[in-house]
């Protein structure tokens, strides 16, 4: 009877950990989507609110980390159960970092939307953001469904994100040389595009943890990367 109670409690802890993780994933995804939308709509109030919301993600990640370590210490999980806890902790950290990048995008957006020439944005930052947004949704789906094929598709898609980022980066550098008065705005655009590329990297990290959860090992193939020339 006592063992049944322990197993039941263990299951409850794992379910609570997963529930909190999915809540964090939802919040982080909303923050990221809103950071792109707010940059597009130039709504300062929404941008300010997004920055304020970041603390909610930090608090939830801290709660998840504490629960995960308690499960390891008190339940001593093994094999697949241990992988579930480890993956949840790592993915929680990833979503917290995605929240940080969303906040960074919002802060730079505050500066950019105050520029008089913002309406003639020279590069397709929004397109890169929407591309990464799609990858983020798909990486979460792969994790929730424990779908290794979907996870590997995300893993192998990083090269597409790199190519989009590098194309935008080169366009910005070219525009800088031709429009020195816009250097301030363009510098912020470089950082925003790099933030978006880093979130793209994090989607492959989620896929990597999904693969680990299912297979008990990490992908044997290296993540494809686009070649840089600068």
Backbone bond lengths (Angstrom), bond angles and torsions (degrees), N, CA, C in turn:
res aa  C-N    CA-C-N  psi(-1)  N-CA   C-N-CA  omega(-1)  CA-C   N-CA-C  phi
1 X - - - 1.465 - - 1.530 111.05 -
2 X 1.358 114.68 -42.16 1.449 119.18 -179.36 1.525 111.49 -64.18
3 X 1.364 116.70 -39.29 1.462 120.16 178.35 1.522 111.73 -63.89
4 X 1.343 115.39 -40.17 1.459 119.08 177.87 1.523 110.35 -60.22
5 X 1.301 115.72 -40.64 1.464 119.74 -179.80 1.532 110.72 -64.04
6 X 1.337 116.34 -42.11 1.460 120.15 179.16 1.529 110.87 -63.27
7 X 1.325 116.74 -44.81 1.459 120.68 179.42 1.519 111.24 -62.62
8 X 1.322 116.21 -40.69 1.456 120.32 178.99 1.525 110.87 -64.11
9 X 1.320 115.69 -41.05 1.453 119.92 179.00 1.522 110.78 -66.53
10 X 1.327 115.12 -39.08 1.464 120.55 177.79 1.526 110.29 -61.32
11 X 1.305 117.17 -45.69 1.461 120.87 177.84 1.523 110.97 -60.65
12 X 1.325 116.19 -41.08 1.465 120.25 178.93 1.524 111.21 -62.43
13 X 1.344 115.97 -40.39 1.461 119.79 178.66 1.528 111.24 -64.14
14 X 1.330 116.27 -44.15 1.465 120.21 179.60 1.525 111.03 -63.86
15 X 1.319 116.35 -40.77 1.472 120.13 178.99 1.528 110.88 -65.27
16 X 1.325 115.91 -39.30 1.461 119.79 178.72 1.526 110.77 -66.58
17 X 1.329 115.74 -39.58 1.465 119.74 177.55 1.521 110.68 -61.89
18 X 1.317 116.75 -45.11 1.460 120.63 -179.34 1.523 111.31 -67.48
19 X 1.323 117.00 -37.85 1.462 120.83 179.08 1.523 110.92 -63.24
20 X 1.341 116.39 -44.49 1.461 119.99 178.80 1.522 111.25 -66.24
21 X 1.341 116.62 -37.54 1.460 120.29 178.84 1.519 110.85 -63.06
22 X 1.312 117.34 -44.38 1.465 120.44 179.51 1.530 111.14 -65.95
23 X 1.329 116.69 -33.43 1.467 120.39 176.05 1.527 109.76 -64.87
24 X 1.331 116.44 -44.34 1.460 120.50 177.81 1.522 110.79 -63.54
25 X 1.332 116.87 -42.28 1.465 120.73 178.76 1.522 111.12 -59.33
26 X 1.330 116.42 -41.98 1.462 121.09 179.38 1.535 110.84 -63.97
27 X 1.321 116.29 -44.83 1.463 120.29 -179.56 1.528 111.34 -64.72
28 X 1.345 115.67 -44.02 1.467 119.56 -178.80 1.523 111.16 -65.81
29 X 1.322 116.36 -39.84 1.465 120.09 178.59 1.528 110.56 -64.56
30 X 1.330 116.39 -41.80 1.467 120.53 177.39 1.523 110.74 -61.98
31 X 1.333 116.36 -41.86 1.463 120.00 178.77 1.528 110.95 -61.32
32 X 1.316 115.59 -43.06 1.462 119.25 -178.66 1.530 111.04 -66.46
33 X 1.323 116.05 -47.02 1.465 119.97 179.27 1.529 110.14 -59.98
34 X 1.329 116.27 -43.20 1.465 120.20 -179.16 1.527 111.67 -66.86
35 X 1.327 117.27 -33.21 1.468 119.19 179.30 1.528 110.31 -63.23
36 X 1.315 116.72 -36.13 1.469 120.88 177.65 1.520 110.67 -73.51
37 X 1.336 115.84 -46.29 1.468 120.19 -178.91 1.531 111.50 -62.39
38 X 1.335 116.30 -43.50 1.462 120.16 -178.07 1.520 111.72 -67.08
39 X 1.310 116.77 -34.05 1.456 120.58 175.75 1.525 110.09 -64.10
40 X 1.324 115.49 -37.27 1.456 120.48 -179.36 1.526 112.22 -72.84
41 X 1.351 116.23 -41.57 1.465 120.50 -175.52 1.523 113.10 -85.77
42 X 1.336 117.10 -14.25 1.472 122.86 177.52 1.523 112.57 64.55
43 X 1.337 117.12 30.68 1.464 120.18 -178.68 1.532 109.65 -88.69
44 X 1.325 116.23 105.21 1.465 121.58 -176.07 1.521 111.82 -62.95
45 X 1.340 117.69 -40.22 1.465 120.09 -179.38 1.525 111.51 -61.41
46 X 1.326 116.52 -42.34 1.467 120.15 178.56 1.523 111.30 -66.59
47 X 1.321 116.48 -36.88 1.464 120.15 178.23 1.527 110.35 -64.29
48 X 1.333 116.46 -43.59 1.465 120.51 178.44 1.522 111.12 -61.93
49 X 1.329 116.50 -40.67 1.459 120.48 -179.55 1.519 111.20 -65.46
50 X 1.321 116.44 -39.08 1.464 120.37 178.91 1.527 110.60 -60.98
51 X 1.311 116.80 -42.58 1.466 120.18 179.26 1.524 110.71 -62.39
52 X 1.326 116.24 -41.19 1.473 120.43 179.50 1.519 111.87 -65.63
53 X 1.328 117.11 -32.60 1.471 121.28 -176.34 1.528 113.14 -70.80
54 X 1.320 117.48 -14.76 1.463 119.73 -174.35 1.524 112.66 -60.63
55 X 1.323 117.15 -31.54 1.469 119.75 -179.26 1.524 111.76 -62.01
56 X 1.324 117.22 -30.45 1.469 120.22 178.43 1.521 111.04 -61.80
57 X 1.319 116.27 -38.25 1.466 120.43 178.32 1.527 110.87 -68.60
58 X 1.329 115.87 -41.25 1.468 119.72 179.29 1.522 110.76 -60.87
59 X 1.325 115.92 -44.07 1.468 120.37 -178.34 1.521 111.40 -65.24
60 X 1.329 116.51 -40.84 1.461 119.81 -178.44 1.526 111.03 -69.85
61 X 1.322 116.87 -38.79 1.466 119.71 176.16 1.528 110.53 -61.35
62 X 1.317 116.79 -42.07 1.467 120.19 178.43 1.526 111.04 -61.59
63 X 1.319 116.40 -40.48 1.467 121.00 177.84 1.527 110.87 -62.48
64 X 1.330 116.50 -43.20 1.469 121.13 -179.76 1.527 110.51 -64.82
65 X 1.338 116.55 -44.13 1.460 119.76 -179.83 1.530 110.97 -60.65
66 X 1.326 116.42 -42.82 1.465 120.48 -179.65 1.526 110.97 -64.05
67 X 1.334 116.84 -44.42 1.460 120.62 179.66 1.520 110.70 -64.11
68 X 1.321 117.20 -42.29 1.460 120.21 -179.91 1.515 112.54 -61.04
69 X 1.323 116.84 -44.74 1.467 120.18 179.31 1.528 111.47 -67.35
70 X 1.327 116.75 -33.25 1.463 120.02 176.30 1.529 110.74 -65.58
71 X 1.318 116.65 -40.54 1.471 120.55 178.63 1.527 109.78 -62.47
72 X 1.324 116.82 -44.18 1.461 120.06 -179.85 1.532 110.72 -64.00
73 X 1.322 116.43 -42.71 1.463 120.37 -176.90 1.525 112.45 -71.01
74 X 1.316 117.42 -40.23 1.463 120.89 -172.81 1.524 113.14 -92.60
75 X 1.331 118.08 -30.88 1.469 121.33 -173.70 1.526 113.44 -104.71
76 X 1.345 116.20 -16.81 1.463 120.56 -178.39 1.524 112.34 46.32
77 X 1.338 117.91 57.10 1.470 120.51 -177.78 1.530 111.37 -65.24
78 X 1.316 115.55 153.75 1.458 121.43 179.97 1.519 110.02 -131.73
79 X 1.343 114.61 163.34 1.469 122.47 174.14 1.533 111.46 50.85
80 X 1.332 117.43 -126.02 1.459 121.24 -174.49 1.516 112.10 -62.53
81 X 1.331 117.74 -37.25 1.465 120.20 179.41 1.531 110.76 -62.42
82 X 1.325 116.23 -41.25 1.454 119.42 178.63 1.526 110.47 -66.05
83 X 1.320 117.03 -39.68 1.466 120.03 178.12 1.524 110.97 -63.33
84 X 1.316 116.60 -36.68 1.469 119.93 178.04 1.515 110.66 -60.18
85 X 1.323 116.41 -43.73 1.464 120.02 -178.70 1.520 110.69 -69.29
86 X 1.330 117.18 -47.30 1.463 120.94 -178.84 1.530 111.22 -60.77
87 X 1.330 116.45 -45.06 1.466 120.48 179.50 1.523 111.21 -62.65
88 X 1.326 116.32 -41.69 1.467 120.42 179.86 1.525 110.67 -61.88
89 X 1.323 117.37 -42.48 1.459 120.63 -179.64 1.528 111.08 -65.26
90 X 1.325 116.77 -42.71 1.463 119.78 -179.37 1.526 111.53 -69.07
91 X 1.318 116.68 -40.44 1.469 119.61 179.86 1.519 110.45 -69.10
92 X 1.327 116.93 -34.26 1.466 120.31 175.90 1.523 110.37 -59.86
93 X 1.330 116.64 -45.41 1.457 120.78 177.94 1.524 111.05 -61.69
94 X 1.325 116.63 -38.72 1.465 120.72 178.81 1.530 110.77 -61.71
95 X 1.328 117.00 -45.92 1.463 119.24 -178.71 1.533 111.51 -68.54
96 X 1.325 116.52 -32.60 1.464 118.77 175.30 1.513 110.28 -63.82
97 X 1.336 116.95 -39.77 1.455 120.72 178.39 1.534 111.49 -69.00
98 X 1.323 116.92 -35.48 1.465 119.82 175.39 1.525 109.41 -61.45
99 X 1.320 116.05 -38.66 1.463 120.04 175.10 1.521 111.61 -61.00
100 X 1.333 116.74 -40.46 1.467 120.43 178.20 1.524 111.20 -63.24
101 X 1.330 116.50 -42.71 1.462 119.30 178.83 1.530 111.29 -65.59
102 X 1.315 116.53 -35.62 1.463 120.07 176.93 1.527 110.15 -63.47
103 X 1.327 115.77 -40.59 1.472 119.93 177.19 1.523 110.47 -64.39
104 X 1.321 117.10 -41.34 1.464 120.43 178.19 1.529 111.57 -61.27
105 X 1.334 115.39 -42.12 1.466 119.94 177.30 1.524 110.06 -60.85
106 X 1.331 116.08 -42.92 1.465 120.72 -179.39 1.530 111.20 -63.38
107 X 1.313 117.20 -42.04 1.463 120.16 -179.15 1.523 111.75 -64.43
108 X 1.325 116.62 -40.54 1.460 119.29 177.82 1.530 110.61 -71.73
109 X 1.327 116.09 -30.87 1.466 119.59 176.58 1.520 111.12 -63.91
110 X 1.341 116.71 -34.74 1.458 120.27 177.72 1.528 110.98 -56.04
111 X 1.318 115.44 -41.13 1.463 120.33 -178.86 1.526 110.73 -73.41
112 X 1.323 115.90 -44.77 1.464 120.14 -174.44 1.521 112.09 -65.24
113 X 1.326 117.13 -43.73 1.469 118.84 -175.48 1.525 111.71 -69.55
114 X 1.336 117.42 -13.98 1.466 120.25 176.65 1.527 111.81 -84.10
115 X 1.333 116.39 -10.16 1.462 120.23 178.83 1.529 110.33 -76.51
116 X 1.300 116.09 139.36 1.457 120.84 -177.48 1.524 112.42 -64.77
117 X 1.330 117.60 -30.08 1.468 120.14 -175.77 1.523 112.60 -98.33
118 X 1.321 117.27 21.29 1.467 119.94 179.16 1.523 111.56 -61.98
119 X 1.328 118.16 -28.49 1.456 121.24 -175.11 1.534 112.25 -68.17
120 X 1.311 118.18 -12.56 1.464 119.59 177.13 1.525 110.54 -112.40
121 X 1.301 114.92 52.92 1.459 122.54 178.77 1.536 109.12 -57.33
122 X 1.335 118.00 122.31 1.464 120.27 -169.61 1.524 115.70 -84.07
123 X 1.329 117.53 -11.21 1.469 119.74 -175.76 1.526 110.01 -133.15
124 X 1.328 115.26 161.49 1.465 120.51 -174.88 1.533 111.47 -91.28
125 X 1.329 115.28 65.78 1.467 120.83 176.99 1.527 110.50 -61.17
126 X 1.324 116.24 -40.06 1.468 120.73 -177.85 1.529 110.29 -61.29
127 X 1.327 117.19 -39.45 1.460 120.63 179.06 1.517 112.21 -62.44
128 X 1.345 116.68 -41.67 1.459 120.51 176.57 1.531 110.38 -63.10
129 X 1.331 115.49 -42.11 1.460 119.45 179.18 1.515 112.58 -62.46
130 X 1.322 116.77 -41.19 1.463 120.13 179.67 1.525 111.28 -68.09
131 X 1.325 116.80 -35.18 1.468 121.38 175.94 1.529 110.30 -61.35
132 X 1.326 116.60 -47.83 1.463 120.91 -179.25 1.526 110.55 -67.97
133 X 1.315 116.15 -37.25 1.470 120.83 177.02 1.522 110.73 -57.66
134 X 1.309 117.11 -43.35 1.462 121.57 178.46 1.530 110.85 -62.60
135 X 1.334 116.70 -41.87 1.461 120.55 178.31 1.530 111.21 -64.22
136 X 1.311 116.08 -37.28 1.463 120.15 -179.45 1.519 110.78 -64.36
137 X 1.321 116.96 -44.88 1.470 120.52 177.02 1.534 110.85 -61.58
138 X 1.314 116.29 -43.17 1.462 119.87 -177.61 1.530 111.71 -68.19
139 X 1.321 117.32 -36.31 1.470 119.80 179.48 1.520 110.65 -66.91
140 X 1.330 116.90 -37.35 1.463 119.87 177.35 1.522 110.82 -68.77
141 X 1.334 116.94 -39.36 1.468 120.47 176.59 1.525 110.72 -60.12
142 X 1.329 116.90 -43.51 1.462 120.98 -179.39 1.524 110.82 -60.92
143 X 1.325 115.91 -40.99 1.467 120.15 179.46 1.533 111.14 -66.83
144 X 1.313 117.29 -46.42 1.459 121.21 -177.68 1.528 111.07 -65.54
145 X 1.323 116.36 -35.74 1.466 121.14 -178.29 1.531 112.55 -88.36
146 X 1.345 116.91 -7.27 1.474 121.91 -173.03 1.532 109.85 51.01
147 X 1.342 114.53 48.90 1.458 121.74 -175.58 1.531 108.87 -103.50
148 X 1.322 116.05 103.53 1.464 120.41 -174.90 1.524 112.06 -69.42
149 X 1.327 118.16 -31.30 1.468 120.18 178.39 1.525 110.64 -65.88
150 X 1.330 116.59 -43.94 1.463 120.08 177.58 1.528 110.65 -63.60
151 X 1.331 115.77 -39.80 1.465 119.82 179.65 1.530 110.56 -61.62
152 X 1.314 117.61 -43.00 1.461 120.71 -178.86 1.524 112.03 -70.40
153 X 1.321 116.67 -31.29 1.467 119.24 174.96 1.525 110.88 -62.24
154 X 1.339 116.21 -40.78 1.458 120.86 176.22 1.528 110.14 -65.44
155 X 1.322 115.85 -44.64 1.460 121.58 179.77 1.531 111.52 -55.02
156 X 1.315 115.95 -41.89 1.466 120.90 -176.18 1.532 113.27 -84.88
157 X 1.335 116.81 -8.94 1.463 119.88 -176.54 1.521 113.00 -85.21
158 X 1.323 118.00 -6.30 1.461 120.54 -174.62 1.518 112.44 -59.76
159 X 1.319 116.57 -30.38 1.465 119.59 -179.91 1.528 111.13 -63.12
160 X 1.329 117.61 -32.72 1.468 120.62 178.24 1.529 110.65 -66.74
161 X 1.331 115.98 -40.84 1.462 120.45 177.19 1.519 110.34 -63.22
162 X 1.335 116.25 -43.89 1.466 120.41 178.83 1.526 111.39 -58.46
163 X 1.317 116.14 -43.99 1.460 120.00 -177.75 1.527 111.47 -64.82
164 X 1.331 116.60 -40.61 1.463 119.86 177.27 1.524 110.74 -63.46
165 X 1.328 115.23 -44.71 1.465 119.43 179.90 1.529 111.52 -62.33
166 X 1.329 117.15 -46.49 1.459 120.84 -178.71 1.529 111.83 -63.30
167 X 1.315 115.94 -36.61 1.460 119.88 177.52 1.528 110.53 -63.49
168 X 1.329 116.45 -45.30 1.460 120.95 179.35 1.528 110.67 -65.44
169 X 1.337 116.48 -41.75 1.454 120.90 -179.63 1.530 110.97 -59.20
170 X 1.321 116.40 -44.95 1.462 120.84 179.87 1.527 110.82 -65.65
171 X 1.327 116.84 -38.37 1.459 120.12 178.29 1.525 110.84 -63.14
172 X 1.327 116.30 -42.06 1.465 120.08 -179.36 1.523 110.72 -64.79
173 X 1.333 116.91 -43.60 1.461 120.05 178.71 1.527 111.13 -60.23
174 X 1.324 115.43 -41.78 1.461 119.66 178.99 1.530 110.89 -64.51
175 X 1.316 115.71 -42.37 1.462 120.33 -179.58 1.523 111.00 -66.38
176 X 1.337 116.30 -34.30 1.469 120.27 178.63 1.523 110.99 -60.59
177 X 1.327 115.63 -43.79 1.463 119.65 -177.29 1.526 111.75 -66.33
178 X 1.322 116.42 -27.63 1.456 120.56 -178.07 1.526 112.82 -93.05
179 X 1.347 116.78 -18.63 1.465 120.89 -175.85 1.531 110.00 -135.65
180 X 1.312 117.78 70.89 1.472 120.89 -176.68 1.525 113.71 -59.71
181 X 1.316 118.09 -24.68 1.466 119.99 179.36 1.527 112.50 -69.28
182 X 1.324 116.35 -17.03 1.466 120.31 -177.33 1.531 113.17 -101.11
183 X 1.329 116.31 13.66 1.466 119.78 -174.24 1.524 111.98 -59.26
184 X 1.320 118.20 -39.43 1.465 121.08 -178.53 1.519 110.91 -58.58
185 X 1.336 116.28 -51.99 1.452 120.12 -179.96 1.525 111.14 -63.80
186 X 1.307 116.44 -41.76 1.461 120.69 -176.14 1.529 111.60 -67.75
187 X 1.317 117.07 -33.31 1.468 119.93 176.46 1.520 110.49 -63.98
188 X 1.321 116.52 -41.53 1.464 119.94 176.62 1.531 110.75 -64.54
189 X 1.321 116.46 -35.70 1.463 119.66 177.36 1.523 111.74 -64.29
190 X 1.316 116.66 -37.01 1.467 120.29 177.24 1.521 109.84 -61.00
191 X 1.332 115.87 -46.23 1.463 119.17 -179.17 1.528 111.90 -66.58
192 X 1.336 117.19 -37.66 1.463 120.17 178.07 1.522 110.22 -64.48
193 X 1.317 117.00 -44.82 1.466 119.52 -179.81 1.531 110.72 -63.95
194 X 1.341 117.34 -35.67 1.456 120.09 176.90 1.526 110.95 -68.29
195 X 1.325 117.10 -38.08 1.469 120.35 175.10 1.524 111.04 -59.65
196 X 1.319 116.14 -42.17 1.458 120.59 179.28 1.528 110.80 -64.71
197 X 1.315 116.51 -41.38 1.468 120.55 178.28 1.522 111.02 -63.34
198 X 1.333 116.91 -37.73 1.458 120.62 178.88 1.527 111.22 -67.80
199 X 1.321 117.88 -38.06 1.464 119.74 175.15 1.528 109.54 -63.02
200 X 1.338 116.62 -37.54 1.461 119.78 174.14 1.513 111.60 -58.52
201 X 1.340 116.61 -40.94 1.464 120.19 175.83 1.526 111.01 -60.26
202 X 1.313 115.70 -39.89 1.465 119.73 -178.54 1.530 111.99 -66.66
203 X 1.317 117.72 -29.48 1.470 118.15 176.59 1.524 110.41 -64.98
204 X 1.335 116.87 -34.39 1.463 118.97 176.93 1.526 110.79 -72.31
205 X 1.339 116.34 -28.80 1.470 119.41 176.03 1.526 111.30 -68.07
206 X 1.330 116.45 -36.56 1.468 120.04 174.79 1.521 109.48 -64.06
207 X 1.329 116.07 -43.27 1.475 120.17 177.59 1.523 110.92 -60.70
208 X 1.308 116.35 -38.85 1.471 121.08 179.11 1.525 110.66 -62.64
209 X 1.320 117.16 -42.11 1.463 120.53 178.89 1.530 111.27 -69.09
210 X 1.326 117.39 -33.40 1.464 120.68 175.63 1.522 110.06 -63.83
211 X 1.319 116.31 -43.70 1.464 121.34 177.59 1.530 110.02 -61.20
212 X 1.327 116.70 -44.70 1.460 121.18 179.56 1.527 111.35 -61.97
213 X 1.322 116.20 -41.63 1.459 120.14 179.82 1.524 111.26 -61.14
214 X 1.314 117.31 -39.44 1.464 121.81 -177.10 1.526 111.82 -79.84
215 X 1.333 116.62 -45.76 1.460 121.29 -170.57 1.528 114.06 -98.78
216 X 1.322 117.29 -18.60 1.455 119.42 -177.33 1.507 113.36 79.56
217 X 1.315 117.77 10.66 1.461 123.59 177.53 1.521 107.71 -149.07
218 X 1.323 117.01 172.08 1.464 120.71 179.23 1.522 109.22 -96.60
219 X 1.327 118.04 161.57 1.472 119.88 179.26 1.524 111.66 -56.26
220 X 1.311 116.37 138.29 1.460 121.40 -178.36 1.525 112.13 -81.00
221 X 1.329 116.65 -21.73 1.461 120.26 178.68 1.521 109.77 -86.84
222 X 1.338 116.37 143.34 1.450 120.35 177.10 1.529 109.92 -73.41
223 X 1.324 114.96 148.03 1.455 119.64 178.38 1.516 109.66 -66.35
224 X 1.340 119.42 124.54 1.463 121.27 -179.15 1.530 110.72 -63.41
225 X 1.324 116.37 135.01 1.460 122.06 179.28 1.522 109.38 -129.43
226 X 1.329 115.32 143.84 1.476 119.62 175.27 1.512 109.23 -77.20
227 X 1.317 116.35 145.67 1.458 121.72 179.26 1.526 109.50 -75.63
228 X 1.339 115.46 139.67 1.461 119.68 176.53 1.528 108.66 -106.02
229 X 1.320 115.04 152.39 1.463 119.95 -179.60 1.520 110.57 -120.02
230 X 1.344 117.15 15.54 1.473 119.74 179.70 1.512 108.60 -149.41
